[in-house]
Amino acid sequence: MSSGARVLVVDDERAIRAFLRSSLNAEGYIVYEAATGHEALRSVPAHKPDIIILDLGLPDMDGTEVISMLRGWSEIPIIVLSVREREAEKIKALDLGADDYLTKPFSVGELLARMRAAFRRTVRDADDAVFVVGDLTVDVARRRVTLRDEQVSLTPTEYELLRTLVQHAGRVLTHTQLLQRVWGSEYRPDPHTLRVNVSNLRRKLEPDPSRPRYIITEPGVGYRLRDEEP
């Protein structure tokens, strides 16, 4: 989707904006810029970007406020690009609705890969999609999971956990997001329960559960289902 796709870069550092504009233009993206949170909020309806790259340290408001306000009326993919490395900061941004989180300094190649993953999620109709990565196939409509063409038997909870990861494949889901979406918003958070179910899924789906290919741990944050071969 790179050809002609519109990107809004929100960062108060002019040098970062210029670098991203140059790098993204070279890949065929149309780039708009905003230096403040309020400017970003005005730019979204004005330019209708397909994706937002957002710094958190803005001069007029915190970037997490921008995420929260945007999510009140927009599902535009948001990739956070920030110097903040603390797990709590990442979890907060993701829980508020950011699709991904990269820390500065960053690799342009990795940013482009995360953007492609975000675009794939926006065009995937998760309710009737057949998700395929490597030897793993998940037919969501038929509730059928196969590995190397052999059907895999999952418990209802294991299937719901996998389905949730499939719906957001390529995106980090925090422990809280997974617990609420699989067990319900009233469920008392229990990370141990989540770890046990992830471990069971890996045992059934991964060639080597100790070195997972599909369900990737984001330390201290959550899990990501890989949506393409490594």
N, C-alpha and C positions, 0 to 999 in steps of 0.2 A: 504493500500500500504506500510505499515511499513516494512514488511519482505523483507530485502535486498535492500530497497530504499537507495539511496546515498544522504547524507546531507553534504553540505559545511558550516562549522562554521567559520565566519570571525569576529575575535575579538582580540584586542591587549593584552588582559589580559589572561595570561596563565591559571590562576585559573578558569576563566569562561569557557575557551575552554575545560579544563579537566573535569569540572562539566558537561558540555553539552555532551561531548563524553561519559562519564559514563552513564548518564541518557538516552541518545539516543541509545547507544549500548544495554542497558537493554531492550529496546523496539524493538530490531531487526534491527535498522538502521545501515548502514555503514557510518562512519563519517570521513570526511577529514577536515583539519584545515588550516587556513590562518591567519597570524597576521597583514598583511598590505593590502591596497587596490590593489597594484600591484601584490602581491602574489595571491590574490583572482582572479584577472582577468586572471592570468596564469593558475590557478587551474581549472577554469570552462571548457576550452577545453580539459585540460589534464585528468580530472576525470569525466567529464560529470555528475555533480550532478543532482538529481531530484528536489532539493529545496535548497535554500540558507538562512541561518540565519545570519543577517548582523548587526554589531554594526556600529554606525555612527562616533564615535570618534576614527578614525584610525590615526596612526602617520604620514603617508605620504600623505594622501588625505582624504577629507571628505567622509563619506559613501554615501552621496547623489550623489557625483561624480561617485562612483562605480555603483549606480543604473542607472544613466543616460547613462553611457558607456555601461553597459550590455544591456540596453533596445534598444541600437542601433542594436543589432544582436541576442538577445536571449529573449525568453519569459519564462525562468525558474522562477518559483515562488520565490519571495523574501519576507521574513519576517524580518522586522527591530526589533532589540532588543537593546534598548538604554536607557540611563539615562535621555535623553532629554524629558521633559514633556510638553514643550510649544506647544500649538495648532499649531502655525505657523510651527514648525519643523515637526510635524506629517503631516500636509497638504502638505508641500513641498515634503516630501519623498513619500507620496501616489500619488501626482500629477506627480512625475517623473516616477512612475511605480511600486513602492513597492506594494505588495499584502496585507500586513497587518503590524501592528505596535504594539509592546508591550513595555512597559516601565519597566526598572529594578528598584527595585527587582521584580522578576516575579515568577509565579507558573509554575512548569514543566507541571502540568496537563493542564493548559490553553494553554501553548505553544504547547503541543501535539495536543490539540483540534484544534488550529489554523492551524497546519500543516495538519491534516486530512482534514480540510475544503479546504485548498489550493490544496491538491491532488485530491479531488472530483471535483474541478473546472477544473483541467487539463484533466480529462477524460470525462467531460460532453460536448456533442456536442450541444451547445445552439441553433443551428439553427433548429433542429428537435426534441429537447428533450421535454419530458413531465415532468415538475418540480412539485414535490409534497412535501408539508410540512404541517403537521397537517391536517386541513380540506380544505386547499387551494391547488388547482391544476391549473397549467398554461400550456396549450398545445400551445407551441410557433408556431409550424408549422400550426396549425388550427386557431391561434389567438383566442383561446377560454379560458376563465377564469371561473372556477367554485368554489363555496364555499359550502361545504356540499352537493355536487352534484347538486346545483342550479347554473345556468349560471348567471354571474355577468356582467352587462352592464357598460362598461367603455368608456370614450371619447377617441379619438385617442391619445391625449397627455397623458392621464392617462395610457393607454395601453403601449405606448412607454416607459414611465417612469418605469412601472412594468417590461416590457421586459428587459430593461437595467439592472435593479436590479437582475432579474433572471439570466441573462448571467454572472453576477459576484456574484452570491449568496454566502453568507458567507464572502464576502470581503467588506471593507469600501470603499465607493465611496465618494469623496469629493464633496462639493457643485459645484465647478467649473467643475469637471468631468461630473457630472450629467447634468448641464446646457448645456455644449458643446455637449454631446452625444445625448441629447433629443431635444434640440432646435437648435443645430448647432453651429459650431465654430465661426461664425460671429455674434452670438447673444450676445447682451450686457448683461453681468451677472446681474441677478435680483433675489437674494435669496428669496425675498417675493413670486415671482411666483412659485419657487420650493416648498416653504413651503405650499402654498395653494394647489398645486397638491398632495403633500404627504398627507396633511390633508384630501383631498377628497378621496384618495386611502384608507387611514385608515378607513374612515367612511364607505366605501363600503366593506372592507375586514376584518377588525378587530372585534372580539367579543366585545371588549371594547376599542374604539379608544384612550381613555385617558391612557390606559395601554397596548400599542401595543405588540402583540406576534410575528408578522411577520416583520414589517418594523421598525427597531430599530434606534433610533437617537444616533449618536456619537457626543456629545456636542461640538460645535464649529468647527467640522470637516466635517460631512456629515451624510450619512445613510448607513445601512447595512441590507440586506434581510437575515433573518435567514434561514439557510438551513437544520436545524434539530430541532426537538422539544426541548424546554428548559428543 
